């Protein structure tokens, strides 16, 4: 006799009466119900559900089947004559298939991993073999294996719950284990399964109270006040954060925390120069997206507390040709309230630094910068220049003069060139003017006059004392094609006169080709004993029609041109060789001629200023940088190629030359320059030049 198994429960409310009895070695709950043909407790309905049903139209003691049941039913009903159903339920009898555990519970997180499978053990104490099957009533339950045979052994079943796609909540299901005997009898056991799905924990999220911090300070002053920003967790879970930055001048405290907290940002501005500094603070935490906070620090110069005075306000040197050097200096006094660094700069080639060009002065203190004026290579005359002194945002200028007199009492005429050559075209414009430098190469006073013997040649001025510049102009109006000659005579009382031949070439304007050229003049500078100045280009083009076949020539031994001929457009490189030249100003003319050109010849004046070499110095020149944010240049020096120390000097962007002083005899020095901008960014080194001193 088989019946549904499970724990015995109290008597149902719709039953007449219930009584627990031990029937056939099993604990049972016997209940009586009224029945009808369509009652759920009718024989047909109850048999379909696996229950044993007893029907009676008389008192139970008239029933001849299953005497223990009859007696129990009679006791329950008190011998009443009723139509009723008696339901017999067995509570997991020992001869039935045993299922352990009797229920399963799973738990999982939404969108997380599935819970681990659980094991159910099936066992039986009956020797006769039976078959069993396990079925589930929901898709999120899987039973493996789902069938088998069993006698006295145990079978193991794995039950797996799958939470994928399930929302948070509680889910219930049944696994039905059906056992079938060899004679076809069926018994079912229900295994309740519960799955609890909880929502996934929210990830932490970093929230900052601000997106940037800005500080400002002054050079040499106290640090700016600290600033604070807050960190909070706007997500779920726990936010374990850290903060960091890459700037040495920024200090953060604390550098880590949990969930909400405040971070103090402090500035260490000591040693920082004027400028704007930037860095980024990064706030990061495991499982959260990092956040950044921009930090800017502006350091300005304390101009209101900086200043200096200069004494004397100018320097005046005197000397004689070939005589000893003279040392003079200026005293700088710091009139401000903070430490001041002051730098001297000049481009005077006869002036040599004696005590260094940069000094640092305490408030109220003084320092002296001295320079030596050298007369080496200088002729009698007056020389002048200007030095610039800068510091603390202030720039001042110091006028400097040097008067050199001759060691003898007799004057002598000196001219910077030996010939002049002009070229023009019939009906064309006048050729460019040329100059003659007159100087006193002796002693005393040279009172000179300049004259010429040609109507087409004009001199201005025609007289002067000691040194002076005479400009020679040519007027080609009315002149026919041909070559014209003249003599310029420079004379002075008591000294031999000097003569300078002048040639003018006038060509006919018959060609349709026209000579175009750029630039209209060239100027070179150099120092005695130094390197030749850099070559300069002359661009030639045909600004007319037809073919322009041109040639280029000059009238100075120190000037070389390459190439000297070409067709239509081309570039001629002008190079200066100062070997054997003494200090002074040299002039020459580059003449461009082209057969058949309407404006041939064309002339380009060339000037070469050769300065005297100061002992132990090297003069550097360079092309100006075209960068819009250029602030200045830095000059580096070393005694080995490619190896340099700290900058020798820092110069303003308006300067394109520098004279390095204090060079030791028997040493080769190597020089490079760099450019830098207002943010302190510095360019790569320029090409390297060298100078050996002996």
C-alpha positions in Angstrom: 0.0 0.0 0.0 1.6 3.3 -1.2 0.7 6.8 -0.3 2.3 10.3 -0.6 5.1 10.8 1.9 6.1 13.8 4.0 5.8 15.2 7.5 2.5 14.7 9.4 0.5 17.9 9.6 -2.4 19.0 11.7 -5.9 17.9 10.7 -7.1 19.9 7.6 -10.0 22.3 8.3 -12.3 20.6 5.8 -11.9 17.1 7.3 -14.3 15.6 9.9 -11.5 14.4 12.0 -7.9 13.2 11.9 -5.9 10.8 14.1 -2.3 9.7 13.9 -1.8 5.9 13.7 1.0 3.5 13.1 -0.2 1.4 10.3 2.0 -1.3 8.5 5.0 -0.2 10.5 4.7 3.4 9.4 3.4 6.5 11.1 0.2 7.7 9.3 -2.4 10.5 9.7 -5.9 9.2 9.1 -8.5 11.8 8.0 -12.2 11.5 7.2 -13.8 13.8 4.5 -17.3 14.0 3.1 -17.4 12.9 -0.5 -19.6 13.1 -3.6 -19.2 12.0 -7.2 -17.4 15.2 -8.2 -15.5 15.6 -4.9 -11.7 16.0 -5.1 -11.7 13.2 -2.5 -13.7 10.8 -4.6 -12.1 7.4 -5.2 -11.2 8.2 -8.8 -9.6 11.5 -8.0 -7.7 10.2 -4.9 -6.4 7.1 -6.8 -5.0 9.4 -9.5 -3.1 11.2 -6.8 -1.6 8.0 -5.3 -3.8 7.7 -2.3 -5.7 4.6 -0.9 -9.4 5.6 -0.6 -12.1 3.8 1.4 -15.8 4.4 0.7 -18.5 3.3 3.0 -22.3 3.6 3.1 -22.5 1.9 6.5 -20.5 2.2 9.6 -16.8 1.5 9.3 -17.0 -1.7 11.3 -19.0 -3.3 8.4 -16.0 -2.8 6.1 -14.2 -6.1 5.7 -10.8 -4.6 4.4 -7.9 -3.6 6.4 -9.1 -4.1 9.9 -6.7 -1.6 11.6 -8.0 1.1 9.4 -11.7 0.2 10.0 -11.1 0.4 13.7 -9.4 3.7 13.5 -12.1 5.2 11.3 -14.8 3.9 13.6 -13.1 5.6 16.6 -12.8 8.9 14.7 -16.4 9.0 13.6 -17.9 7.4 16.7 -19.9 4.8 14.7 -21.7 7.5 12.6 -23.4 6.3 9.4 -21.9 8.7 6.8 -20.5 8.7 3.3 -16.8 9.7 3.7 -13.4 9.2 2.4 -10.5 8.0 4.5 -7.1 9.2 3.3 -4.1 7.3 4.4 -0.7 9.1 4.1 2.6 7.5 5.0 5.5 9.6 6.3 8.5 8.4 4.5 8.2 4.7 5.4 11.5 2.8 5.8 10.8 0.6 2.8 10.5 3.7 0.5 13.2 5.4 -1.5 15.1 7.7 0.8 16.0 11.3 -0.4 18.7 13.3 1.5 18.6 16.2 2.1 14.8 16.7 2.0 15.1 20.3 0.6 17.7 22.4 -1.2 18.5 26.1 -0.9 20.6 28.2 -3.3 21.7 31.8 -3.2 23.3 33.9 -6.0 23.9 37.5 -7.0 22.3 39.1 -10.0 24.6 39.0 -13.1 27.1 37.1 -10.9 28.4 33.6 -11.1 26.0 30.7 -10.5 26.0 29.0 -7.1 27.8 25.7 -6.7 25.9 22.6 -7.5 24.5 20.6 -4.5 24.4 16.8 -4.1 21.3 14.7 -3.3 21.7 11.1 -2.1 19.1 8.5 -3.0 19.1 5.3 -0.9 17.0 2.2 -0.4 17.0 -0.9 1.9 15.0 -3.1 -0.5 16.8 -5.7 -2.4 14.4 -5.7 -5.4 15.7 -3.4 -8.0 13.6 -0.4 -9.0 14.0 2.4 -11.5 13.9 6.1 -10.8 13.6 9.4 -12.7 14.1 13.0 -11.6 12.3 15.8 -13.3 12.2 19.6 -12.6 9.4 22.0 -13.1 11.4 25.2 -13.9 14.1 25.9 -16.5 16.7 27.3 -14.0 17.1 23.8 -12.3 19.2 21.0 -13.9 19.4 17.5 -12.4 22.3 15.2 -13.4 21.8 12.3 -13.9 18.1 12.4 -14.4 17.4 8.6 -14.1 18.8 5.4 -12.8 18.2 2.1 -11.1 18.5 1.3 -7.4 18.3 -1.6 -4.9 20.3 -1.5 -1.7 23.0 0.8 -3.0 23.0 4.6 -3.0 22.8 6.9 -6.0 24.2 10.5 -6.2 22.3 13.2 -8.0 23.8 16.7 -8.7 21.3 19.6 -8.7 22.5 22.9 -10.3 20.7 26.3 -10.1 21.3 28.8 -12.9 20.8 32.5 -12.0 21.6 34.0 -15.4 18.8 36.3 -16.6 16.9 36.2 -13.2 16.1 39.4 -11.5 16.7 39.9 -7.8 14.1 37.9 -5.8 13.1 34.5 -4.3 12.3 31.6 -6.6 10.8 28.2 -5.7 10.7 24.9 -7.6 10.2 21.2 -7.2 12.3 18.2 -8.2 10.0 15.2 -8.5 11.8 11.8 -8.0 9.6 9.0 -9.3 10.4 5.4 -8.4 8.8 2.5 -10.4 8.8 -1.0 -9.1 9.2 -4.1 -11.2 5.4 -4.7 -11.1 4.7 -1.2 -12.3 3.8 0.5 -9.1 4.8 4.2 -8.9 5.8 6.3 -5.9 6.8 10.0 -6.1 8.9 12.1 -3.8 8.9 15.9 -3.9 12.3 17.7 -3.3 11.6 21.5 -2.7 14.2 23.8 -4.1 14.6 27.5 -3.2 16.8 30.1 -5.0 17.5 33.5 -3.5 18.9 36.1 -6.0 20.2 39.3 -4.6 21.1 42.5 -6.5 24.7 43.1 -7.5 26.5 45.5 -5.2 27.0 48.9 -6.7 30.6 49.9 -7.7 32.2 52.8 -5.9 32.5 56.1 -7.7 34.9 59.0 -7.0 33.5 62.5 -6.7 35.7 65.6 -6.2 34.5 68.9 -4.8 36.4 70.9 -7.5 38.1 70.4 -10.8 41.2 72.6 -10.4 43.3 74.5 -7.9 45.2 77.8 -8.5 48.0 79.2 -6.4 50.1 82.4 -6.8 53.2 83.5 -5.1 56.2 85.8 -5.3 59.9 85.0 -5.8 61.6 84.9 -2.4 58.4 85.4 -0.4 56.3 83.1 1.8 54.5 80.0 0.5 50.9 80.6 -0.7 48.1 79.5 1.7 47.1 75.7 1.4 43.9 74.8 -0.2 41.6 71.8 0.4 39.4 69.6 -1.8 36.9 66.9 -0.8 36.6 63.3 -2.0 33.4 61.4 -1.6 31.9 58.0 -2.8 28.8 58.6 -5.0 28.6 54.9 -5.8 28.2 51.8 -3.7 30.5 49.6 -1.7 33.7 50.9 -0.2 35.9 53.6 -1.9 39.5 53.1 -0.9 41.2 56.1 -2.6 44.8 57.3 -3.0 46.0 60.7 -4.3 49.3 61.5 -6.0 51.1 64.1 -8.2 54.4 64.5 -10.0 55.5 68.0 -9.0 58.2 68.5 -6.4 56.6 71.8 -5.3 53.2 70.3 -4.4 52.5 68.5 -1.1 49.3 66.5 -0.5 48.0 65.3 2.9 46.7 62.8 3.5 47.5 60.7 0.4 44.9 58.0 1.0 41.5 57.4 2.7 38.2 55.5 2.7 35.0 56.8 1.2 34.7 60.5 2.1 37.6 62.7 3.2 39.5 66.0 2.6 42.9 66.5 1.1 45.1 69.6 1.8 47.3 70.8 -1.0 50.3 72.9 0.1 52.9 74.7 -2.0 56.7 74.6 -1.4 57.8 77.6 -3.6 61.3 78.0 -2.3 63.8 78.1 -5.2 61.2 78.6 -7.9 61.9 81.2 -10.5 59.4 83.6 -12.1 56.9 81.6 -14.3 53.8 79.4 -14.4 54.0 75.8 -13.1 51.4 73.1 -13.8 50.8 69.6 -12.6 47.9 67.1 -12.2 46.6 65.5 -9.0 45.2 62.0 -9.7 42.7 60.4 -7.4 42.3 56.6 -8.0 40.6 53.7 -6.2 40.2 50.0 -7.1 37.0 49.4 -9.1 36.4 53.1 -9.8 37.3 55.4 -12.6 40.2 57.7 -11.6 39.6 61.5 -11.4 42.1 64.3 -12.0 42.4 67.8 -10.7 44.6 70.4 -12.5 46.9 72.5 -10.3 48.5 75.8 -11.5 51.1 77.8 -9.6 52.0 81.3 -10.8 55.3 82.8 -9.4 55.9 86.5 -10.1 58.8 88.8 -9.5 58.4 91.0 -6.4 59.2 94.2 -8.4 57.9 96.4 -5.7 60.7 95.3 -3.4 63.5 95.1 -6.0 65.8 97.8 -7.3 69.5 98.8 -7.7 71.6 101.9 -8.2 74.7 102.4 -10.4 77.8 104.5 -9.6 79.2 106.0 -11.6 76.5 106.3 -14.2 79.0 106.2 -17.2 82.6 105.0 -17.9 85.2 107.0 -19.8 88.5 105.2 -20.7 91.6 106.8 -22.1 94.7 105.3 -23.7 97.4 105.6 -26.3 98.0 103.6 -29.4 99.8 100.5 -28.3 99.7 101.6 -24.7 98.7 99.7 -21.5 95.1 98.6 -20.7 92.9 100.5 -18.3 90.5 99.0 -15.7 87.4 100.8 -14.6 84.3 99.5 -12.7 80.8 100.4 -11.6 79.4 99.8 -8.1 75.9 98.3 -7.9 73.8 98.7 -4.7 70.7 96.7 -4.0 68.0 99.2 -2.9 65.3 96.6 -2.5 64.3 94.3 0.3 65.1 90.9 -1.3 68.2 89.2 -2.7 69.0 90.5 -6.2 70.9 89.0 -9.1 72.3 91.5 -11.6 73.8 90.8 -15.0 76.0 93.1 -17.2 75.9 92.7 -21.0 77.7 94.6 -23.7 78.9 94.0 -27.3 82.0 96.2 -27.2 84.9 94.2 -28.6 87.6 96.3 -26.9 86.1 95.8 -23.5 87.0 92.7 -21.4 85.2 91.5 -18.2 87.6 91.5 -15.2 85.4 90.5 -12.3 82.6 88.6 -14.0 79.4 89.8 -15.6 76.8 88.5 -13.0 76.7 89.3 -9.3 74.2 88.5 -6.5 73.6 91.2 -3.9 71.9 91.0 -0.5 69.4 93.7 0.4 71.3 97.0 1.1 74.6 95.4 -0.1 76.9 96.4 -2.9 79.1 94.7 -5.5 81.5 96.0 -8.2 81.7 94.8 -11.8 85.0 95.8 -13.4 86.1 95.8 -17.1 89.4 96.3 -18.8 89.6 98.5 -22.0 92.3 97.2 -24.4 93.9 99.5 -27.0 95.3 96.5 -28.9 94.7 97.0 -32.7 93.0 100.4 -32.2 94.1 103.5 -34.0 93.9 107.0 -32.5 90.3 108.1 -32.1 87.2 108.1 -29.9 85.2 104.8 -29.5 81.9 104.4 -27.8 79.3 101.8 -26.8 76.6 101.0 -24.3 76.4 98.3 -21.6 73.1 97.0 -20.3 72.6 96.0 -16.6 69.5 94.0 -15.7 68.1 92.5 -12.5 64.9 92.2 -10.6 62.8 93.3 -13.5 64.8 96.5 -14.0 67.1 97.3 -16.9 69.6 100.3 -16.9 72.2 101.4 -19.4 75.8 102.6 -18.9 77.3 104.8 -21.6 81.0 103.9 -22.2 83.6 105.8 -24.2 87.3 105.3 -24.9 89.6 108.0 -26.3 92.8 106.6 -27.9 95.6 109.1 -28.7 98.7 108.6 -30.8 102.0 108.0 -29.2 103.7 110.4 -31.6 103.0 114.1 -32.4 102.9 113.7 -36.2 99.5 112.9 -37.8 99.2 110.5 -40.8 96.3 110.0 -43.2 94.7 106.5 -43.2 92.0 105.4 -45.8 90.0 102.2 -45.6 90.0 101.5 -49.3 92.3 102.1 -52.3 89.8 102.4 -55.2 86.1 103.1 -55.9 84.2 101.7 -58.9 80.7 102.7 -60.1 78.5 101.4 -62.9 75.4 102.8 -64.5 73.2 102.7 -67.6 72.5 105.4 -70.1 69.3 107.1 -69.0 69.2 104.9 -65.9 69.3 105.7 -62.2 72.4 106.8 -60.4 74.5 104.0 -58.9 74.6 103.6 -55.1 76.8 105.9 -53.1 80.0 104.6 -51.6 82.0 105.7 -48.6 85.6 106.3 -47.6 86.7 106.2 -44.0 89.4 108.7 -43.1 91.5 108.2 -39.9 94.6 109.6 -38.2 97.1 106.8 -38.2 99.7 109.0 -36.3 99.6 111.5 -33.5 98.6 115.1 -33.0 95.6 116.4 -34.9 94.8 115.5 -38.5 92.9 118.3 -40.3 92.1 116.8 -43.7 90.3 117.9 -46.9 88.9 115.7 -49.7 88.6 116.8 -53.3 88.1 115.2 -56.8 88.6 116.2 -60.5 85.3 115.0 -62.1 82.0 116.9 -62.6 80.0 113.7 -62.3 81.6 112.9 -58.8 80.5 114.7 -55.6 82.1 114.3 -52.1 80.4 115.0 -48.8 81.9 116.2 -46.4 85.0 117.7 -47.9 86.9 118.2 -44.7 87.2 116.9 -41.1 89.4 116.4 -38.1 91.1 113.1 -37.3 88.5 110.4 -38.1 85.5 110.8 -40.5 83.4 109.3 -43.3 83.4 110.8 -46.8 80.4 109.8 -49.1 81.1 109.7 -52.8 78.0 110.1 -55.1 77.9 109.7 -58.9 75.4 111.5 -61.3 75.1 109.7 -64.7 72.7 112.3 -66.2 73.9 113.2 -69.7 76.7 110.7 -69.8 77.0 108.5 -72.8 78.0 104.9 -72.8 81.7 104.5 -71.9 84.2 104.4 -69.1 85.0 107.5 -67.0 87.9 108.0 -64.5 88.5 110.4 -61.7 90.9 110.9 -58.7 89.9 111.6 -55.1 92.7 113.4 -53.1 92.8 113.5 -49.3 95.3 116.0 -48.0 96.3 117.5 -44.6 98.9 120.1 -43.6 102.4 118.7 -42.9 101.6 115.1 -44.1 101.7 113.3 -47.4 98.4 113.3 -49.3 96.6 110.1 -50.3 95.0 109.5 -53.7 92.1 107.2 -54.5 91.2 106.3 -58.2 87.5 106.2 -59.2 86.1 104.4 -62.2 82.6 104.8 -63.7 81.3 102.5 -66.4 78.2 103.6 -68.4 76.5 101.0 -70.7 73.8 101.5 -73.3 70.3 100.5 -72.4 69.4 98.3 -75.4 68.5 94.9 -73.9 65.1 93.8 -72.9 66.3 91.6 -70.1 66.6 93.4 -66.7 68.8 92.6 -63.7 67.1 92.1 -60.4 69.0 91.5 -57.3 68.6 91.3 -53.5 69.8 92.5 -51.0 70.9 96.0 -52.2 74.0 96.0 -49.8 76.0 93.7 -47.7 77.7 94.2 -44.3 80.2 91.8 -42.7 81.8 92.0 -39.3 84.8 90.2 -37.8 87.5 90.3 -35.2 91.2 90.3 -35.9 92.5 86.8 -35.3 89.0 85.3 -35.2 87.1 83.2 -37.7 86.0 84.6 -41.1 82.4 85.9 -41.0 79.7 83.7 -42.3 79.1 84.0 -46.1 76.1 85.9 -47.4 73.9 85.2 -50.4 73.0 87.6 -53.3 69.9 86.6 -55.3 69.9 87.5 -59.0 66.8 87.3 -61.2 65.6 88.5 -64.6 62.8 91.0 -64.0 62.5 91.7 -67.7 62.1 89.5 -70.8 64.3 87.4 -72.9 67.4 85.7 -71.5 69.6 87.3 -68.8 73.2 86.0 -69.0 75.0 87.7 -66.1 78.4 87.9 -64.5 79.4 88.9 -61.0 82.7 90.6 -60.0 84.2 92.7 -57.2 87.1 95.0 -56.6 88.5 93.8 -53.2 91.1 91.1 -52.6 89.4 90.1 -49.3 86.0 89.5 -51.0 85.3 86.3 -53.1 82.2 85.5 -55.1 80.9 82.1 -56.2 79.6 81.5 -58.9 80.6 84.4 -61.0 78.2 83.8 -63.8 74.8 82.4 -64.6 71.6 82.6 -66.7 68.4 84.3 -65.5 67.9 83.4 -61.8 70.7 82.4 -59.5 72.4 82.9 -56.1 75.9 84.3 -55.7 77.6 83.6 -52.4 79.9 86.4 -51.0 82.7 85.3 -48.7 85.2 87.4 -46.7 88.8 86.3 -46.1 90.3 88.6 -43.4 93.7 87.0 -43.4 96.4 89.7 -43.1 93.8 92.5 -42.5 94.2 94.9 -39.6 91.3 96.4 -37.6 89.3 98.9 -39.6 86.4 99.4 -42.1 86.7 98.0 -45.6 84.5 98.8 -48.6 84.0 97.1 -51.9 81.5 96.9 -54.8 80.0 93.8 -56.3 79.1 94.5 -59.9 76.5 92.5 -61.8 76.7 92.9 -65.6 74.6 91.3 -68.3 75.1 91.8 -72.0 71.9 93.2 -73.6 70.3 94.0 -70.2 68.4 97.3 -69.9 69.9 98.1 -66.6 73.4 96.6 -66.7 75.6 97.0 -64.7 74.1 96.9 -61.2 76.2 97.5 -58.1 75.9 96.2 -54.5 78.0 98.0 -51.9 79.8 95.7 -49.5 81.1 96.9 -46.1 83.4 94.9 -43.8 84.0 96.1 -40.2 87.0 94.4 -38.7 87.4 94.9 -35.0 90.5 94.6 -32.9 91.0 91.4 -31.0 91.0 91.9 -27.2 93.5 89.6 -25.5 92.0 86.5 -24.2 88.6 87.0 -25.9 86.4 85.3 -28.5 83.5 87.2 -30.2 80.4 85.1 -31.2 77.7 86.2 -33.6 74.5 84.4 -34.7 71.3 84.9 -36.7 68.3 86.0 -34.7 65.7 83.4 -33.9 62.3 83.9 -35.6 60.3 82.2 -32.8 57.4 84.4 -31.6 57.8 83.5 -27.9 61.6 83.8 -27.8 62.8 85.4 -24.5 66.6 85.3 -25.0 69.7 83.3 -25.6 72.1 81.3 -23.4 75.9 80.9 -24.3 77.7 77.7 -23.3 81.5 77.2 -23.2 83.6 74.1 -22.8 87.2 72.9 -23.3 86.2 69.7 -24.9 84.0 69.3 -28.0 80.4 68.5 -27.1 80.9 69.0 -23.3 79.7 72.2 -21.7 79.0 73.4 -18.2 76.4 75.8 -16.9 75.4 78.7 -19.2 78.3 81.2 -19.5 75.8 84.1 -19.9 72.1 84.7 -20.5 71.3 87.4 -23.0 68.1 89.2 -24.1 66.5 88.3 -27.4 67.6 91.6 -29.0 71.3 90.5 -28.8 72.9 88.5 -31.6 76.6 88.7 -30.5 78.7 88.1 -27.4 82.4 88.5 -26.6 83.7 85.8 -24.2 86.6 87.1 -22.1 89.1 85.6 -19.7 90.3 82.9 -22.2 93.6 81.2 -21.1 96.6 81.0 -23.5 97.3 77.5 -24.9 93.6 76.4 -24.6 91.0 75.6 -27.2 87.5 76.6 -26.3 84.2 75.3 -27.8 81.1 77.4 -27.9 77.4 76.8 -28.6 74.2 78.9 -28.0 70.6 78.0 -27.2 67.3 80.0 -27.3 64.7 79.9 -24.5 61.1 81.1 -24.1 59.1 82.6 -21.3 58.2 79.2 -19.8 61.9 78.3 -19.5 61.8 75.8 -22.4 65.2 75.7 -24.0 66.2 74.8 -27.6 68.8 72.2 -28.6 72.4 73.4 -29.0 73.4 75.4 -32.1 76.3 74.3 -34.3 79.6 74.3 -32.3 82.5 76.8 -33.0 85.9 76.8 -31.4 88.8 79.2 -30.7 92.3 78.5 -29.6 94.3 81.1 -27.7 98.1 81.3 -27.9 
